[in-house]
Amino acid sequence: MTKPCPGLHPLGNGAYAWLAPQATWGWSNAGLVVDGEQSLLVDTLYDLDLTGTMLKAMRDAEPLARDIDTLVNTHANGDHCHGNCLVNEAEIIASTASAQEMNELPPEVMAALMAAAPGMGKLGQFFLHCFGAFRFDGINHCPPTRTFDGELTLQVGDKPVHLIEVGPAHTRGDVLVHSPRDRVVFTGDILFIESTPIIWQGPVDNWIKACLLIEDMDVDLIVPGHGPITDKHGVAAVRQYLQFVRDEARTRYDAGLSAMEAARDIELAQYSAWSDPERIAVNVDCLYREFAGAESGADTMELMARMAELAGFEGALDDISALAAAAD
């Protein structure tokens, strides 16, 4: 597995990628497009310390563009937007669907959940395993100030930057950020490279189409939401994983297995080396929902407990049952 080289990476011609030190839970990438004295930031990070460190590196690299003019959030997950409040001077843009989704899980909710985690047994241990490296206190929810649907073209100096909505897929309103003059596309969490994708929303066919769209782009560099900078081969690997899981889940759905039974039963083969393979539990649940034509599947806490079980935190499903009983 290739470990990302963390920090700011010049891509040439005033484009940059910010890479996290690892590709697992919460450790996300970001990007910067600069021309003249104008700048566009692609995503912020999970907490204020991480975002502040990134912004300092970017401003040191591009002193003429110290103030971020535009921030694009590729989707609603907190590891791509919690740091928005540190660039609140910028116009913040997201798809309409992403803006709506951001309001449903503000950083205060994550802070409360992490505070409660020590008393939640094995499930709480899994939360701390995934998110214990981040600080969620003191983060002010800073939603987009401008939304769009479909496509939107922006100007950064003389550079056009195309925003392309490809969700619902990973989340409800995923967006690609394509800078054709830089020959680069920032994909948000449409791409997890050497890290297991997680289908929070679906349908999976939308995600597969998004991968095919990237594969058809005239670009040299592809910056994923998680993991090292990649090329078309990396995109194809994500697409093939999604197709594999879709087909394996369908076989087990037709055989009458439950979603959790199917998640335990699927042999991930070459994909087992990717980080966070336990996300298969969420992916199968989403696919089962699609197969059944249902509007909703298991709730988020149940899905986290299923992943915890697969990750070795045995007893997490009992913990979720106990929490539900206590709530009643």
Residue, then its C-alpha position, 0 to 999 in steps of 0.5 A: m500500500t502506498k502511503p501518501c506523502p503528507g503536506l502541500h504538493p505543487l502540481g505546476n502552474g499554480a495548482y496544489a494538492w494537500l495530502a493527509p498523512q494517511a487515507t483512513w477515517g477523517w484524514s482527508n485531502a484538499g486542493l488549491v487553484v491559483d492564478g494571479e492574486q485569485s485563489l480557489l480552495v477545494d475543501t477544508l479539513y476535519d478540525l481547526d488545527l489541521t485546517g489552520t496548518m494547511l492554510k498557512a502552508m498554502r499562503d506561504a506558497e502563494p503570498l499573492a493569494r493569501d486571502i482565499d476568494t472561493l471555497v468549494n466543498t466537494h460534499a457534506n462530510g465533516d472531514h471536507c468542511h469542518g474547517n470552513c469557519l477559518v476561511n469565512e471571508a471566502e464565497i463558499i460554494a457547494s451543491t444544493a444537496s450538499a448544503q442541505e446535508m451539511n446542516e444535518l450533522p454539524p460539528e457540535v453533534m460530532a463533539a457530543l458523540m465523541a464526548a459520550a464515546p468512553g461510555m459506549g462500550k466497544l462501539g465507543q472504542f470504535f468511534l475513538h479508534c476512527f476519530g480520536a485523533f481529531r478535536f471537534d470542540g470550538i468548530n462553528h458550523c459555516p455553511p455554503t453561501r452559494t449553491f448550484d445544481g448540475e454544473l457551474t463554471l468559475q473563474v480564478g484569474d484567467k483559469p476556468v474551473h468547472l464544478i460538476e455534480v455527480g451525486p448522489a453517490h458517496t453522499r447526496g451531492d458530490v462534486l468534482v472540481h476540474s481545472p482544465r488548464d492545470r490538467v487536474v481534477f479534485t474528486g472529493d470522496i468519489l475516489f478513495i485510493e488504496s482505502t475502501p470507498i463507503i457508500w453512504q448514499g448511492p445509488v452505486d451506478n451513479w458512483i460508477k458513472a462518476c468514475l467513468l466520467i473521470e476516466d474520460m477526462d483530459v487530465d494528467l493528475i487526479v487528487p482523491g478525497h483520501g489517499p495518494i495522487t493517482d491516475k486513470h488506473g486508480v480511478a478504474a480500481v475504485r470503479q471495479y471495487l464498486q462493481f465487484v461489491r454490487d455483484e457480490a451483494r446481489t448474489r447474496y441478496d437473491a440467496g436470502l442472506s441479511a445485509m450483515e450476513a452478506a457483509r461477513d460472507i463477501e471475500l474481498a480478495q485483492y481489496s482486503a489490503w485497502s484500509d478500512p475494509e469493514r466499510i463493506a457493512v455500509n456498502v452492502d446495506c446501501l446496495y440491499r436498500e437499492f435492490a429492495g427499492a427502499e427509501s432507507g436502510a439501517d441508521t448510522m449508529e447501527l451501521m457504525a456498530r456493524m463496521a465495529e464488529l467487522a473491525g474486531f470490536e466484538g460486542a459493538l452490536d450488543d452495545i447498540s442494542a443496549l443504547a436503544a433499550a436505554a433510550d426507550 
